Amino acid sequence: MQIKPPQLSIPDDNPFAEDALNRAESAEILTQLISTIDEPFVLAIDSAWGTGKTTFLKMWVQSLKNKGFPCLYFNAWENDFSNDPMVSLIGEIETGIDYIGLVDERKRKLKEYFSKAKELGVTFVKRSLPAAIKIATAGALDLEELSEQALADLATNYAKERIDKYEADKLTVKNFKIRLADFVKELSTVSGTGESRPLIFFIDELDRCRPNYALELLEKAKHLFDIKGIIFILTLDKQQIGHSIRCLYGAGMDVDGYLRRFIDLDYRLPDPPKEVFCRFLFERFGFSEYFKNRVTRDARYETEQFLNVFSNLCVIFGLSLRVQEQCFSQLSLVLRTTPSNFKVYPVFLGTLVALKASNLELYRDYVKKIADAQKVLQYISEMPGGTVFLQENYGIELEAYLVIGHGERKDLNEIRDRYGRTAEDSGQSENNRERARRILGLLDHFSMYDSYGMVAYLAKKIEVADRFITS
């Protein structure tokens, strides 16, 4: 078993070979879209944190390179140590020239084109530094000794400098765009065909950056790099970046209106089928081999039971792909630190780990007997899809685990009586009576195999796993 899954490989010749989330279709759709665009364009790929945006992006980048598109990949979060996103963007282009895969002569020509644009970009960055030098100097002087005329002259000169700077900046930006356009035109021309491909500039993890860096990066990308032949692809969680916008501009800021100033089109990554990613992690963490080698009486059923219950709960609780991966890391640690001849009750273990990831307070209350099984069942039923799941076979089994989990032998009769009354109550619906009868049968099964006290037993193992830190 793995404590964390091995890094996904992205083969150059088949980048979607390990596409567990069936997102190659999205790449095809988006590739077709950008193939029809020859104007400055910004596309945002919107998906929540932990839903696999970066993995999808890296696969798509390689797919586009295979089709002859020049691509640059920029991880904004790894570069937000920079005080000026303009510096980061220029630096990324310069570095990326060496990795676009051009012959030496053409690469040399591209570097010449870009060096001219870079000089103007550097000039603009220098002028963007704090310009109020004279005002700052005045602050260091004894203002009482400055005459009214001197202060007026100081203000006049400062205003003139700001106007001159504004005019110079406009000219610099204009010339920067001209030089950058020359560079992009040369880069995007497919050698020997007369065809052209836009430069695709990917900006990843924008929503994880410092708020001021993220928003300034958006502004620079839109206003300084809106060149024909450049398409920006941003990955972000719009909800998360909305927090950054409101942090800087106030709680009442219209986030969608603000983002529309910079983003031309949004694309929402589709959610994967509920069991797909769970089964993928099951294999990558080595659980399949673990369950195959178990020799307990119920081992042959455990794989499907675990996968069905855990994958359903991940969907019902709305656990992101990244959180699901963290759950598997925790499950792996529990299994690794449990002797092979000890019981682990995988279905119930998976339930507790998923509940802990979704609602830590309820998990703790249930473990401490502050909350009973009905509280947990109510929590599940109030979630989208929860009621339907609880009515199904594995939902019935889950209820049996929950009600007996804390049980001591003295509690068994009270639990049996409660479900027995429901099973015989003619005032209950036939579904409720059948459900009670099935749970009674499962309680008999549990009693045969001495399964009482499972919660305390498993919670202790989860607590031990919590002492480890995985990244």
Secondary structure, 3 states (H helix, E strand, C coil): CCCCCCCCCCCCCCCCCCCCCCCHHHHHHHHHHHHCCCCCEEEEEECCCCCCHHHHHHHHHHHHHHCCCCEEEEECHHHCCCCCHHHHHHHHHHHHHHHCCCCHHHHHHHHHHHHHHHHHHHHHHHHCCCCCHHHHHHHCCCHHHCCHHHHHHHHHHHHHHHHHHHHHHHHHHHHHHHHHHHHHHHHHECCCCCCECCEEEEEECHHHCCHHHHHHHHHHHHHCCCCCCEEEEEEECHHHHHHHHHHHHCCCCCHHHHHCCCCCEEEECCCCCCCHHHHHHHHHCCHHHHHHCCCCCCHHHHHHHHHHHHHHHHHHCCCCHHHHHHHHHHHHHHHHCCCCCCCCCHHHHHHHHHHHHHCHHHHHHHHCCCCCHHHHHHHHHCCCCHHHHHHCHHHHHHHHHHHHCCCCHHHHHHHHHHHHHHHHCCCCCHHHHHHHHHHHHHHHHHHHCCCCCHHHHHHHHHHHHHCCCCC
